[in-house]
Amino acid sequence: MFEVSVNKDYWLNYENTLKFSPTAILSKELFYRGLTGALVAPIQYDKYVVSLTSSYNDLKLLGLGGQFMIKNPNNEFFIGTDALYQTATFARGALQGDSYIPGPQGKFMGATFFIGFSMKFGDVIEHPMNSSYVPTGEKGFFGRLYDKIFNKDKNY
């Protein structure tokens, strides 16, 4: 698979707490037929992110989705759907009626959602020009371990 994305950040207030980051994504299968394009429109306020996603593929399927995420430097929690219209229609029908009424024949009737959690271990990844930590040349854990295993006499 080959993917290309283009992103631009826009700060919407002077405190830099409200950010809009539209992203265009193009994905192509290398060995099979398959081309998908997507537009993602996330709006971030502090650690909360709400995204709206639209996608279109070579099977002429249009998808509309949404996601809510809580984002910290070393972990993320997110929940969303990739079939926003179908999920909203299903939920509205389930909340309004006492009995199940099937949808039109041949149409998709159902709800989808995803939920996820990611956690990173180690230092927060920063750009070297804006780093809050400056290396002093000390050897890390693996460097000290290497020196203990392959200790050489410094007199030779």
C-alpha positions as CSV (number, residue, x, y, z in Angstrom):
1,M,0.0,0.0,0.0
2,F,1.2,3.5,-0.8
3,E,-0.2,6.5,1.0
4,V,0.3,10.2,0.7
5,S,-1.1,12.9,3.0
6,V,-1.1,16.6,3.0
7,N,-1.8,18.6,6.2
8,K,-2.0,22.2,7.3
9,D,-2.5,23.5,10.8
10,Y,-4.6,26.6,11.5
11,W,-4.7,28.2,15.0
12,L,-8.2,29.7,15.6
13,N,-7.4,31.7,18.7
14,Y,-4.5,33.7,20.2
15,E,-3.9,31.3,23.1
16,N,-3.1,28.4,20.7
17,T,-5.7,26.1,22.3
18,L,-8.1,25.8,19.3
19,K,-6.6,24.2,16.2
20,F,-8.1,23.1,12.9
21,S,-5.9,20.7,10.8
22,P,-7.5,19.7,7.5
23,T,-5.8,16.6,6.0
24,A,-6.2,15.1,2.5
25,I,-5.2,11.4,2.2
26,L,-4.7,9.3,-0.9
27,S,-4.2,5.6,-0.6
28,K,-3.4,3.1,-3.4
29,E,-3.0,-0.7,-3.2
30,L,0.2,-1.6,-5.0
31,F,-0.6,-5.2,-6.1
32,Y,-4.4,-5.0,-6.3
33,R,-7.0,-2.7,-7.6
34,G,-7.9,-0.2,-5.0
35,L,-7.7,3.6,-4.6
36,T,-9.2,5.6,-1.8
37,G,-9.2,9.3,-1.1
38,A,-10.2,10.9,2.2
39,L,-10.6,14.3,3.7
40,V,-10.2,14.5,7.5
41,A,-11.3,17.7,9.4
42,P,-10.2,17.5,13.0
43,I,-10.8,20.4,15.4
44,Q,-8.7,20.2,18.6
45,Y,-9.4,22.1,21.8
46,D,-6.6,21.5,24.4
47,K,-6.6,17.7,24.7
48,Y,-10.0,17.1,23.1
49,V,-10.3,16.3,19.3
50,V,-13.4,16.0,17.2
51,S,-13.0,14.8,13.6
52,L,-15.2,14.5,10.6
53,T,-14.0,12.2,7.9
54,S,-15.3,11.7,4.3
55,S,-13.9,9.1,2.0
56,Y,-14.5,7.9,-1.6
57,N,-13.0,4.9,-3.3
58,D,-12.8,3.3,-6.8
59,L,-15.9,1.2,-6.0
60,K,-17.8,4.5,-6.0
61,L,-18.6,4.2,-2.3
62,L,-18.9,7.4,-0.3
63,G,-18.2,7.2,3.4
64,L,-18.8,9.7,6.2
65,G,-17.5,9.2,9.7
66,G,-16.8,10.9,12.9
67,Q,-14.5,10.5,15.9
68,F,-14.0,11.9,19.4
69,M,-10.5,11.6,21.0
70,I,-8.9,12.6,24.2
71,K,-5.2,13.1,23.5
72,N,-2.3,13.4,26.0
73,P,1.4,13.4,25.3
74,N,1.8,9.6,26.0
75,N,-1.7,8.2,25.6
76,E,-4.9,8.6,23.5
77,F,-8.4,7.3,23.9
78,F,-10.8,7.5,20.9
79,I,-14.3,6.4,19.9
80,G,-16.0,6.9,16.6
81,T,-17.8,5.5,13.6
82,D,-17.0,5.1,9.9
83,A,-20.7,5.0,8.9
84,L,-22.1,8.1,10.5
85,Y,-25.4,8.3,8.6
86,Q,-26.3,4.6,9.0
87,T,-25.4,4.7,12.7
88,A,-27.4,7.8,13.3
89,T,-30.4,6.4,11.4
90,F,-30.3,3.1,13.3
91,A,-29.9,4.9,16.7
92,R,-32.8,7.3,15.9
93,G,-35.0,4.3,14.9
94,A,-34.1,2.4,18.0
95,L,-34.8,5.3,20.4
96,Q,-38.1,6.3,18.8
97,G,-39.8,3.0,18.3
98,D,-41.0,0.2,20.6
99,S,-40.6,-2.5,18.0
100,Y,-38.1,-3.2,15.3
101,I,-39.1,-2.1,11.8
102,P,-36.7,-3.3,9.1
103,G,-35.3,-0.8,6.6
104,P,-36.0,-0.8,2.9
105,Q,-35.1,-4.0,1.0
106,G,-31.5,-4.1,-0.2
107,K,-30.4,-1.2,2.0
108,F,-27.8,-1.4,4.8
109,M,-29.4,-1.1,8.2
110,G,-27.1,-1.2,11.1
111,A,-24.7,0.6,13.3
112,T,-20.9,0.5,13.5
113,F,-18.4,2.0,15.9
114,F,-14.8,1.6,17.0
115,I,-13.1,2.3,20.2
116,G,-9.4,2.4,20.9
117,F,-6.6,3.3,23.3
118,S,-3.0,3.8,22.6
119,M,-0.1,4.3,25.0
120,K,3.5,5.3,24.4
121,F,6.4,4.5,26.7
122,G,9.5,6.7,26.9
123,D,10.2,10.3,26.4
124,V,7.8,12.6,24.6
125,I,9.0,12.9,21.0
126,E,10.1,16.5,20.3
127,H,11.8,18.3,17.4
128,P,15.5,18.8,18.2
129,M,15.3,22.6,17.7
130,N,12.5,22.9,20.4
131,S,13.7,20.1,22.7
132,S,13.3,20.5,26.4
133,Y,16.2,18.0,27.0
134,V,19.7,18.5,25.7
135,P,22.0,15.4,25.6
136,T,25.3,15.8,27.4
137,G,27.1,12.9,25.8
138,E,26.5,10.5,28.6
139,K,26.1,6.9,27.6
140,G,22.6,5.4,28.1
141,F,21.6,2.1,29.5
142,F,22.6,0.1,26.4
143,G,25.9,1.9,26.1
144,R,26.8,1.1,29.7
145,L,25.7,-2.5,29.2
146,Y,27.9,-2.8,26.1
147,D,30.9,-1.4,28.0
148,K,30.4,-4.0,30.8
149,I,30.1,-6.9,28.4
150,F,33.0,-5.9,26.1
151,N,35.2,-4.1,28.6
152,K,38.5,-3.3,27.1
153,D,41.6,-2.4,29.1
154,K,42.3,1.3,28.3
155,N,46.1,0.7,28.7
156,Y,46.3,-1.1,25.3
